[in-house]
Structure formats: C-alpha cells, structure tokens
Amino acid sequence: MNVLLDAHALLWYLAGSSHLSTAALAAIQDPANTLFVSPATLWEIGIKDSLGKLTLPEPFEKLFPARLDADGIMLLPILMPHLQRHRHLPLHHHDPFDRLIIAQALVEELTLISRDTEFPAYGVKLLW
C-alpha cells in the first residue's frame, strides 16, 4: 500500500506517541508499504514550529530530512496535477495544507493516514 502521512500522524510517529492509532502505526511500520510526506506538510510543521505552536522531538533542521531518510519516508513532490485537482476541490475543509495533501492523495491514489474527520467528504482513501 502507498500511504501519505498527515502532519499529526508524521509527528506522532516520529515522537513515538501513543496518540497514533494501532492501524496507522501498523501501516507505517509495515515494510511492504511505501511511505510519503508532502512538502506542504513539512511547510506546515515548520510554520507551526517557528510560531511556537508545537513542540518537535528534535529541532526542525535535524528532523528533516534525516528522520525521513532513516524511516524510509519519501518526499512526494507537489506537481501540476496536484495543484489542478486542489483548485477544483469543494470547500469541505478550509485548511490549505490539508486540501493540498487531499489533492495529492487523490491524484496519486494514495491512502491518507489521518484522523481528520473532514477528509472523508473528499472520497479520499483514509486510514486511522
């Protein structure tokens, strides 16, 4: 399975948090799965970190890309088809970072690991 990690799923995994669901943790740890994260997610994390709205387990520059590489999490580039799909998504969700990863998941047919309750309205494959 090819999966895309939402910000909270990525951060909880990297921190070893018990907030991550059993199913999400199993999917992330399954070596048969290919893991992706969007630059939009890292951008969102960087913004929230610089504003003091979250606490990272290590400094941003140490976490990324080192932990992604160590955990086999690949960066999914933001491509024109993702931006085109994003433009036409209904406004069920008003967070631009989340809407972009929804568009990426839809275009690339990825399973999105997230507990966000607004994501199912987009018909995206969701795991939590």
C-alpha atoms as one frame of an Amber mdcrd trajectory, in Angstrom:
protein
   0.000   0.000   0.000   1.203   3.525  -0.765   0.455   5.953   2.050   0.666
   9.701   2.582   1.154  10.923   6.146  -0.765  13.892   7.524   1.212  16.235
   9.816  -0.100  14.859  13.100   0.471  11.253  12.002   4.051  12.036  10.985
   4.824  13.941  14.189   3.254  11.326  16.455   5.168   8.575  14.671   8.495
  10.422  14.925   7.868  11.153  18.619   6.800   7.577  19.405   3.474   8.906
  20.661   0.640   6.676  21.823  -1.780   9.066  20.074  -1.162   7.222  16.800
  -3.822   4.577  16.190  -2.854   0.915  16.124  -3.856   0.626  12.454  -1.897
   3.741  11.473   1.217   2.582  13.322   0.987  -0.871  11.742   0.705   0.660
   8.251   3.681   2.964   8.855   5.833   0.133  10.215   4.867  -2.383   7.503
   7.932  -2.717   5.249   5.647  -3.655   2.350   4.151  -0.142   2.379   5.675
   2.885   0.669   5.510   5.998   2.828   5.238   9.558   1.538   5.039  13.013
   3.051   4.167  16.204   1.209   6.390  19.290   1.236   3.165  21.082   2.238
   3.130  19.032   5.446   6.729  19.926   6.230   5.966  23.561   5.433   3.015
  23.492   7.842   5.151  21.876  10.560   7.904  24.451  10.005   5.475  27.343
  10.281   3.860  25.995  13.454   7.281  25.266  14.961   8.571  28.782  14.226
   5.424  30.276  15.803   5.792  28.107  18.911   2.505  26.297  18.235   4.046
  22.835  18.520   6.999  21.132  20.124   9.148  18.930  17.918  11.089  15.965
  19.356  14.240  17.479  17.779  14.999  20.772  16.001  13.289  21.027  12.594
  16.620  21.093  10.720  17.744  17.910  12.466  14.458  16.069  11.937  14.112
  16.859   8.254  15.297  15.253   6.092  17.373  12.970   8.374  14.455  11.225
  10.115  12.529  10.901   6.879  15.516   9.186   5.279  16.104   6.965   8.318
  12.457   5.863   8.378  12.169   5.399   4.620   9.634   8.207   4.204   9.858
   9.764   0.759   9.047  13.343  -0.143   6.147  13.493  -2.615   6.772  16.494
  -4.870   3.920  18.912  -5.447   3.158  18.606  -9.159   0.870  20.472 -11.528
  -1.846  17.749 -11.475  -1.982  18.109  -7.677  -2.450  21.875  -7.960  -5.096
  21.472 -10.648  -7.021  18.970  -8.516  -6.664  21.240  -5.479  -8.305  24.123
  -7.383 -11.428  22.068  -8.017 -11.920  20.512  -4.596 -15.098  21.584  -2.810
 -14.530  23.646   0.325 -15.419  20.971   2.883 -12.095  21.738   4.543 -10.643
  25.242   4.736  -7.055  24.382   5.682  -4.972  24.891   2.504  -2.262  22.442
   3.629  -4.826  19.699   4.219  -6.601  20.407   0.951  -3.298  20.062  -0.909
  -2.455  16.709   0.649  -6.004  15.553  -0.121  -5.440  16.526  -3.760  -2.109
  14.708  -3.792  -3.654  11.575  -2.280  -6.491  11.623  -4.810  -4.273  12.178
  -7.857  -1.668   9.602  -6.799  -4.264   7.155  -5.412  -2.593   7.080  -2.015
  -4.103   6.083   1.301  -4.002   9.083   3.603  -3.102   8.400   7.233  -5.034
  10.973   9.239  -7.639  11.244  11.953  -9.127  14.407  10.411 -12.906  13.931
  10.384 -13.416  16.245   7.396 -11.271  14.212   4.968 -13.873  11.516   4.128
 -16.065  14.154   2.441 -13.491  14.197  -0.384 -13.682  10.484  -1.116 -10.017
  10.018  -0.300  -8.822   6.595   0.898  -8.304   7.113   4.602  -6.677   5.025
   7.313  -6.880   5.694  11.021
